Amino acid sequence: MSIMQTHGIKERAFACKGGFMSFTRFLTAEEVSERYRGSVSVGTLRNWRTMKIGPSFVKIGKAVLYPIDELEAWGKTTPLTDFDPAGSRSIPLKH
């Protein structure tokens, strides 16, 4: 396994059967916040991690990273219309 950064997006390589490598792209919490144009703050992401809600993430050392493909799937199930920009920014709990 290795981590490299390409154009600001972190990639993690996984060794697969047959010797092929696959790459998963990740975003930091700051990049996730930018992606959702501030509708989800870094602090909100931190709170969601402790409450075990919100998008999936991985920790590599102290780094918290969000897989882009899982962010996209989460975004489809939790549209930004569920957020109240002036309020608590609550989301439905996972079922």
C-alpha positions as CSV (number, residue, x, y, z in Angstrom):
1,M,0.0,0.0,0.0
2,S,1.2,3.5,-0.7
3,I,-0.2,7.0,-0.7
4,M,0.6,9.6,-3.3
5,Q,-0.8,13.0,-4.1
6,T,-1.9,13.9,-7.6
7,H,-3.4,17.4,-8.4
8,G,-4.4,17.9,-4.8
9,I,-6.2,14.6,-4.6
10,K,-4.8,11.8,-2.5
11,E,-4.7,8.3,-3.9
12,R,-4.1,5.1,-2.1
13,A,-2.9,2.1,-4.1
14,F,-4.1,-1.3,-3.2
15,A,-2.4,-4.5,-4.4
16,C,-4.9,-6.8,-6.0
17,K,-4.8,-10.5,-7.0
18,G,-2.9,-11.0,-10.2
19,G,-0.5,-8.2,-9.4
20,F,-2.7,-5.4,-10.6
21,M,-3.0,-2.2,-8.6
22,S,-6.2,-0.3,-8.0
23,F,-6.4,3.3,-6.8
24,T,-8.9,4.9,-4.5
25,R,-9.1,8.7,-4.5
26,F,-9.5,10.6,-1.2
27,L,-10.4,14.1,-0.1
28,T,-9.4,15.7,3.2
29,A,-12.2,17.2,5.4
30,E,-11.2,20.7,4.2
31,E,-11.6,19.5,0.6
32,V,-15.0,17.9,1.4
33,S,-16.2,21.2,2.8
34,E,-15.1,23.0,-0.3
35,R,-16.7,20.4,-2.5
36,Y,-20.1,21.0,-0.8
37,R,-19.5,24.8,-0.9
38,G,-19.5,25.2,2.8
39,S,-22.8,23.5,3.4
40,V,-20.8,21.0,5.4
41,S,-18.1,22.5,7.6
42,V,-15.0,20.7,8.8
43,G,-16.4,20.9,12.4
44,T,-19.6,19.3,11.2
45,L,-17.6,16.4,9.6
46,R,-15.7,16.0,12.9
47,N,-18.9,15.8,14.9
48,W,-20.4,13.3,12.5
49,R,-17.3,11.1,12.8
50,T,-17.7,11.0,16.6
51,M,-21.5,10.2,16.2
52,K,-20.8,7.6,13.5
53,I,-23.1,9.4,10.9
54,G,-22.3,11.2,7.7
55,P,-20.0,10.0,4.9
56,S,-17.6,7.1,5.3
57,F,-14.0,7.9,6.1
58,V,-10.6,6.3,6.8
59,K,-7.9,7.2,9.1
60,I,-4.3,6.8,8.1
61,G,-2.2,7.9,11.0
62,K,-3.6,11.3,12.0
63,A,-5.0,11.9,8.6
64,V,-8.8,11.6,8.1
65,L,-9.6,11.0,4.4
66,Y,-12.9,10.6,2.6
67,P,-13.1,8.2,-0.4
68,I,-14.5,10.1,-3.3
69,D,-16.6,7.3,-4.6
70,E,-18.3,6.8,-1.2
71,L,-18.8,10.6,-0.9
72,E,-20.7,10.5,-4.2
73,A,-22.8,7.6,-3.0
74,W,-23.5,9.4,0.3
75,G,-24.4,12.6,-1.6
76,K,-27.0,10.8,-3.6
77,T,-28.7,9.4,-0.5
78,T,-28.4,12.6,1.5
79,P,-29.1,15.6,-0.8
80,L,-27.9,19.0,0.3
81,T,-31.5,20.1,0.6
82,D,-31.5,18.2,3.9
83,F,-29.1,20.8,5.3
84,D,-30.3,24.0,7.0
85,P,-27.4,26.5,6.3
86,A,-28.6,28.7,9.2
87,G,-29.5,25.9,11.6
88,S,-28.1,22.7,13.0
89,R,-27.0,21.0,9.8
90,S,-28.6,17.8,10.9
91,I,-28.9,14.8,8.7
92,P,-31.0,11.6,9.0
93,L,-29.3,8.8,10.9
94,K,-28.2,5.7,8.9
95,H,-30.7,3.0,9.0
